[in-house]
Amino acid sequence: MKEAFAKDALMGRPPDLRYELGQETKEIGAISGMPWKDQRRFSLHMFRDLGFGKTRIEDHIQEEILELLERISGQEGKPVKHSFLLAPSMSNNIVSLLFGKRLKYDDPERERLDHLVREVGMLAGSANWQLFFPWLRAVMNTFNIGKNGKLFRIIREEKKYCRKEIQEHEATLDPNNIRDFVDGYLLEIQKKINDPNSTFRKEVLTDLSRTFFGAGSETVRTTVDWMLLVCVTYPEVQKKIHSEIDEVIGQERFPTRNDHLSMPFTEAAIAELMRWKTIVPLNIMRYTLEDTELKGYFIPKHTRVLSVTWAVDHDTKLWGKNVHEYKPERFLSQDGSKVVKPEYAIPFSIGKYMFVINAN
């Protein structure tokens, strides 16, 4: 997988992703080859400038944690589906980077967006088979029928929200005060307006914003969701994590990004969770831009290629016979003092299409 996705030949995306990408995004090739490299490079640069991976984003996260704790306390011991509390908390962190604001928990837009993200997560995989029957897929899209039709409607609604945010940003854009990712991207469009080869367009920004919102919200929520369940199911793991938190962070301050360097068991517990439950079991669909070879196999141009991350995470040759057991020790040195992450631990994909925010 690592060798395959290091190849430029596999940097394409299938051209018939009508439900996922805007027509202009596909026509200018912004999701394949060199144009994609430009988009990815710019996105990484913008997120870093906005404070991702730095103390600036920690302020947003702390604000959301306080709100989440208040919401949990408000349940007064009553049963609650914690994923519904986690969703707005997680997604507000990416919303602050993309759109420069936070949405209140009870905001109707907030509730609708969280619902749409959950629906996309449930429907996207079930619609993949239609990639192999484009004529049937086209019929279902046209008449908005079946799961694929529902997915198309949901993504269209998500894009409508992103376009509204982009329009509001255009009306208040100040080159001397870049508030968020959308501001930075709009200024990049202006900078390259006379470049006929530029792939920086508003429709591409719409697609990127929707993608970042979904990926940055749902993957984090799913991970935290599972981590809470792990702590309930494996009390000995919860006890070790709690002990490490008390020892390193204490009760008087918030955790910081740098604390993970002194918390090997906690980090190993999270890494093992992402392997055990494979947060992203199927990689995004690739599309060969030219004829290529892999391990002696010929792959012709315009071939769809799908990698299964779950298979890597549960390969007994890599992880041993007990791959279906939860063992944080897999990611620890023998004395437990250091985190050891093998190269085949790939929770957020691998290669040139890996999740942009994770690349930080």
C-alpha positions in Angstrom: 0.0 0.0 0.0 2.8 2.4 0.9 4.6 1.7 -2.4 1.4 2.1 -4.4 0.2 5.4 -2.9 3.7 6.9 -3.3 3.2 6.7 -7.0 2.0 9.8 -8.9 0.1 7.4 -11.3 -2.3 6.6 -8.4 -3.0 10.3 -7.5 -6.2 10.4 -9.5 -9.8 10.3 -8.3 -12.7 8.7 -10.2 -14.2 11.2 -12.6 -17.8 10.2 -11.9 -18.0 11.5 -8.3 -21.0 13.7 -9.1 -22.5 13.3 -5.6 -19.2 14.2 -3.9 -17.5 16.9 -6.0 -18.7 19.9 -8.0 -18.5 19.9 -11.7 -15.9 22.7 -11.8 -13.7 20.9 -9.3 -13.7 17.8 -11.6 -13.3 19.7 -14.8 -10.1 21.6 -13.7 -8.7 18.4 -12.2 -8.3 20.0 -8.7 -8.4 16.5 -7.1 -5.7 14.8 -9.1 -2.0 15.0 -9.9 -0.2 18.3 -9.5 -3.3 20.4 -8.9 -4.1 18.3 -5.9 -0.6 18.8 -4.6 -1.1 22.5 -4.9 -4.4 22.3 -3.0 -2.9 20.1 -0.3 0.2 22.2 0.1 -1.9 25.4 0.5 -4.3 23.7 3.0 -1.5 22.5 5.2 0.1 26.0 5.1 -3.2 27.6 6.0 -4.0 25.3 8.9 -0.6 25.7 10.4 -0.9 29.5 10.1 -4.2 29.3 11.8 -2.7 27.5 14.8 -3.4 23.9 14.1 -0.9 21.8 16.1 -0.1 25.0 18.1 -1.3 26.5 21.4 -3.7 28.8 19.5 -6.0 25.9 18.6 -5.8 24.6 22.2 -7.8 27.7 23.4 -10.7 26.6 21.1 -10.5 23.0 22.3 -10.5 24.1 25.9 -13.5 26.2 25.4 -15.4 23.3 23.8 -14.3 20.9 26.6 -15.7 23.3 29.2 -19.0 23.4 27.3 -19.1 19.7 26.9 -18.5 19.1 30.7 -21.3 21.5 31.5 -23.6 19.6 29.2 -22.6 16.3 30.7 -23.2 17.7 34.3 -26.6 19.0 33.1 -27.7 15.4 32.5 -27.8 14.9 36.3 -26.9 11.2 36.1 -29.6 10.4 33.6 -28.8 8.0 30.7 -27.6 9.8 27.6 -26.2 8.9 24.2 -22.8 10.5 24.5 -22.2 10.6 20.8 -24.9 13.3 20.5 -23.0 15.4 23.1 -19.6 14.7 21.5 -20.6 15.6 17.9 -21.0 19.4 18.3 -18.0 19.6 20.6 -15.8 17.9 18.1 -17.1 19.7 15.0 -16.9 23.1 16.5 -13.1 22.8 16.6 -12.9 22.3 12.8 -15.7 25.0 12.3 -13.5 27.5 14.1 -10.6 26.8 11.7 -12.8 26.8 8.5 -15.3 29.5 9.2 -13.9 31.4 12.2 -16.7 30.9 14.6 -18.4 28.3 16.9 -22.0 27.2 16.7 -24.1 26.8 19.9 -25.2 23.3 20.8 -28.8 24.1 20.4 -28.4 26.1 17.2 -30.7 24.5 14.5 -27.9 24.8 11.9 -25.6 23.0 14.3 -28.0 20.2 14.9 -28.7 19.8 11.2 -25.0 19.8 10.2 -24.2 17.1 12.8 -27.1 15.0 11.6 -25.9 15.3 8.0 -22.4 14.3 8.9 -23.7 11.2 10.7 -25.8 10.3 7.7 -23.0 10.7 5.2 -20.9 8.4 7.4 -23.5 5.7 7.3 -24.4 6.0 3.6 -21.1 6.6 1.8 -19.8 3.1 2.1 -23.1 1.5 1.0 -23.1 3.6 -2.2 -19.6 2.6 -3.3 -20.8 -0.4 -5.3 -22.5 1.9 -7.7 -19.1 3.2 -8.9 -18.9 0.0 -10.9 -22.2 0.5 -12.5 -22.1 4.2 -13.6 -25.2 3.9 -15.8 -27.3 2.7 -12.8 -25.7 5.3 -10.6 -26.6 8.1 -13.0 -30.2 7.0 -13.0 -30.4 6.9 -9.2 -28.7 10.3 -9.0 -31.0 11.9 -11.6 -34.2 10.7 -9.8 -32.7 11.0 -6.3 -33.7 7.4 -5.4 -32.2 4.8 -3.1 -29.4 5.3 -0.7 -27.2 7.0 -3.3 -30.0 9.5 -4.0 -30.3 10.2 -0.3 -26.5 10.7 -0.1 -26.5 13.0 -3.0 -29.3 15.2 -1.4 -27.4 15.3 1.9 -24.1 16.4 0.3 -25.9 19.0 -1.7 -27.3 20.4 1.5 -23.9 20.4 3.1 -22.5 22.3 0.1 -25.3 24.8 0.4 -24.3 25.7 3.9 -20.6 26.0 2.9 -21.5 28.3 0.0 -23.5 30.5 2.4 -20.5 30.8 4.6 -18.2 31.6 1.7 -20.6 34.4 0.5 -20.6 35.9 4.0 -16.9 35.8 4.1 -16.6 37.5 0.6 -18.7 40.4 1.9 -16.5 41.0 4.9 -13.1 40.0 3.5 -10.1 42.0 4.9 -6.7 41.1 3.4 -5.1 42.5 6.6 -7.1 40.3 8.9 -7.3 36.6 7.8 -9.8 35.1 10.2 -9.9 31.5 9.0 -9.3 29.0 6.2 -12.1 30.5 3.9 -10.6 33.9 4.2 -7.1 32.6 3.2 -8.5 30.6 0.3 -10.5 33.6 -1.0 -7.4 35.7 -1.0 -5.5 33.0 -2.8 -8.2 33.1 -5.5 -7.7 36.8 -5.9 -3.9 36.5 -6.0 -4.2 34.0 -8.9 -7.1 35.5 -10.7 -5.0 36.2 -13.8 -3.4 32.8 -13.9 -5.2 30.7 -16.5 -3.8 27.5 -14.9 -4.9 28.2 -11.4 -7.2 25.6 -9.8 -8.1 27.9 -6.9 -11.9 28.5 -7.4 -14.9 29.0 -5.2 -16.4 25.7 -6.2 -13.2 23.9 -5.1 -13.3 25.8 -1.8 -16.9 24.6 -1.3 -15.8 21.0 -1.9 -12.7 21.3 0.4 -14.8 23.0 3.2 -17.4 20.2 3.1 -14.7 17.5 3.1 -12.7 19.0 5.9 -15.8 19.6 8.0 -16.9 16.0 7.7 -13.5 14.4 8.2 -12.5 16.7 11.0 -15.8 16.1 12.8 -16.7 12.5 12.4 -13.3 10.8 12.7 -12.5 12.6 16.0 -16.0 12.0 17.4 -15.8 8.3 16.5 -12.4 7.9 18.1 -13.5 9.6 21.4 -16.8 7.6 21.3 -14.9 4.3 21.1 -12.3 5.5 23.7 -15.1 6.0 26.3 -16.5 2.6 25.6 -13.0 1.1 26.0 -12.6 2.7 29.4 -15.9 1.2 30.5 -15.1 -2.3 29.1 -11.5 -2.4 30.2 -11.4 -0.7 33.7 -7.7 -1.6 34.1 -7.0 0.6 31.0 -9.1 3.4 32.4 -7.2 3.2 35.7 -3.8 3.4 34.0 -4.9 6.4 31.8 -6.3 8.1 34.9 -3.1 7.6 36.9 -1.0 9.0 34.0 -3.3 12.0 33.7 -3.0 12.7 37.5 0.8 12.3 37.4 1.5 14.4 34.4 -1.3 17.0 34.3 -2.8 17.0 37.7 -6.2 18.5 38.6 -5.3 22.2 38.3 -4.8 22.8 34.6 -5.9 21.8 31.1 -3.9 19.2 29.2 -1.7 20.6 26.4 -0.5 19.1 23.1 3.0 18.6 24.5 1.7 16.5 27.4 1.5 13.4 25.2 5.3 13.2 25.2 5.1 12.3 28.9 2.0 10.0 28.6 3.1 6.9 26.7 0.4 4.6 28.0 -2.4 7.0 27.1 -1.0 7.6 23.6 -0.6 3.8 23.1 -4.2 3.2 24.2 -5.4 5.6 21.6 -3.2 4.2 18.9 -4.3 0.7 19.7 -7.9 1.8 19.6 -7.5 3.2 16.1 -6.0 -0.1 15.0 -8.4 -2.3 16.8 -11.6 -0.6 15.6 -10.0 0.9 12.4 -11.6 4.4 12.4 -11.2 4.6 8.6 -11.6 1.0 7.3 -11.7 1.8 3.6 -9.3 4.3 2.0 -10.7 6.8 -0.5 -11.1 5.5 -4.1 -8.1 6.2 -6.3 -7.9 6.4 -10.1 -4.8 5.7 -12.2 -3.7 8.6 -14.3 -1.5 6.5 -16.5 -0.4 2.8 -16.9 1.6 1.6 -14.0 3.0 -1.5 -12.3 2.9 -2.7 -8.7 4.8 -5.7 -7.5 4.8 -7.1 -11.0 1.1 -6.5 -11.6 0.2 -4.2 -14.5 -2.5 -1.7 -13.7 -3.9 0.1 -16.8 -4.7 3.8 -17.0 -8.2 4.8 -15.7 -8.5 1.9 -13.2 -10.2 2.4 -9.9 -8.1 1.3 -7.0 -9.4 0.8 -3.4 -7.2 -0.1 -0.4 -8.6 -1.7 2.7 -7.0 -0.2 5.8 -8.9 -2.7 8.0 -7.0 -5.6 6.4 -3.7 -4.0 7.4 -4.9 -3.3 10.9 -5.9 -7.0 11.3 -3.1 -8.8 9.5 -1.8 -11.5 11.8 1.6 -11.4 10.0 2.0 -7.8 11.2 0.3 -7.8 14.6 0.3 -11.4 15.8 -2.5 -13.9 16.2 -4.4 -11.8 18.8 -5.3 -9.0 16.3 -8.9 -8.9 17.5 -7.9 -8.2 21.1 -7.4 -4.7 22.5 -3.8 -4.5 23.7 -2.2 -1.0 24.2 1.1 -2.7 24.9 1.5 -3.3 21.1 2.5 0.4 20.9 4.8 0.5 23.9 8.5 -0.3 24.4 9.3 -3.4 26.6 9.6 -1.2 29.7 6.5 0.8 28.8 8.4 4.1 28.9 8.1 4.9 25.2 5.5 4.8 22.4 6.6 2.6 19.5 4.5 3.1 16.3 5.4 0.7 13.4 5.3 1.9 9.8 2.2 -0.2 9.2 0.2 1.7 11.8 -1.8 3.9 9.4 -5.0 5.2 11.0 -5.5 8.1 8.6 -4.4 6.4 5.4 -1.0 6.7 3.8 0.7 8.5 0.9 -0.2 11.7 -0.9 -3.9 11.6 -0.2 -3.6 11.1 3.5 -5.9 13.1 5.7 -4.5 16.7 5.4 -5.0 17.7 9.0 -3.3 14.5 10.2 -0.2 15.5 8.1 0.5 18.2 10.7 
